[in-house]
Amino acid sequence: MSKPIRSKIFGVGYHVPPRVVTNEDLVKTYGIDTSDEWVQQRTGIKQRHFVDAGTTNSDLGVEAAKRALDAAGVKKEEIDFILYATLSQDHEFPGTACFFQAKLGIPGVPAMDVRNQCTGFLYCLSMADALVRTGNYKRILVIGSEVHSHGLDLTTRGRDVAVLFGDGAGAAVVGPAADGEESGILDVKLHADGNFAKELWIESPGCSFHPTRMTHEMIDDARIYPAMNGKTVFVHAVRRMPEVLGESLKATGKSLQDLDLLVPHQANLRINEAVAKGLGLPESKVFNTIQRFGNTTAATIPIGLSEAVAQGRLKPGMLVGLVAFGSGFTWGSALIRW
Ligand code: UT7
């Protein structure tokens, strides 16, 4: 009997647009009634990156994918599936994966959007892992990419949400591990609870409205922008992330002490500090990037992995945990032998 296939990450990469927007810029350039002190104290964010006019979500995705392909030593022609996580799509339809595929220049390859917000990258990773284990796919591109800056209410009215988010993309190449190879994706756990769907959402445009998806009143009333019950999201994030990481540890027979690094979703530095404290994990084992990039939603985890590799914090043989929580509510975790 042949051995079961195990998937692994061959390489990761990320790209953020060059324009840096500091907390001070939100006050000075956008006229938002906020302060560097408020944003840093509540969230840890110092700055984020915003695209300039003409740069799209799929453009960021292509740059991140090129870097991941380089890191993996894989040619774009070898890619046999594209999984694209985003909530800030280029257009209503078709999915951004199709625009991305055309720009990367690999027509014919299946291209699929996954809409699972902050947990989008982990949902894609789980699917990539399953597709590889069928034996039918050998080189899958997994992308998380967001252009939030065009979808936020960048005025004082929207300040509770607008100060949190940034633009950026991260990517990973996933394929089968060689026979006997140690490294690989050991476990992925996913969850959702739609009872909380409206705690963090964009209401309109939506086909549940009759007779049109969007009206001028909806625009005037800011119902086209993300709305969040921040405290509810915070409380659930702090509970769910340790819980689901525990599920992955239990499933693989590992303990918290075995974990070399945790690369969590980046929604709020305070959330990640509370998660580390709740788990009893030293903060030195938690890799955060929110200070520089803000919350880039589906891109936070592949950006974190790429930076951790670049900084020498994530090395071959290490056990790395990934964990995310966000809109849906959706949440998940992964354990990877790097
Ligand atoms: O990845 C997606 C998942 N998202 C998250 O996980 C986010 C979870 N939630 C959070 O991170 C926090 O709830 C926030 C950072 C969003 C907010 O922090 P908070 O400590 O819960 O603040 P708050 O919403 O209770 O607001 C406190 C005060 C309010 O003023 P009053 O009512 O006390 O006078 C707000 O009006 O801060 C005010 N405020 C601001 N002040 C300056 C809200 N936003 C801002 C702002 N600048 N940007």
Boltz pocket constraint, residues with backbone or C-beta under 6 A from the ligand:
constraints:
  - pocket:
      binder: B
      contacts: [[A, 33], [A, 34], [A, 35], [A, 38], [A, 39], [A, 42], [A, 43], [A, 118], [A, 159], [A, 160], [A, 161], [A, 163], [A, 200], [A, 229], [A, 230], [A, 231], [A, 233], [A, 234], [A, 237], [A, 266], [A, 267], [A, 268], [A, 271], [A, 295], [A, 297], [A, 325], [A, 326], [A, 327]]
      max_distance: 6.0
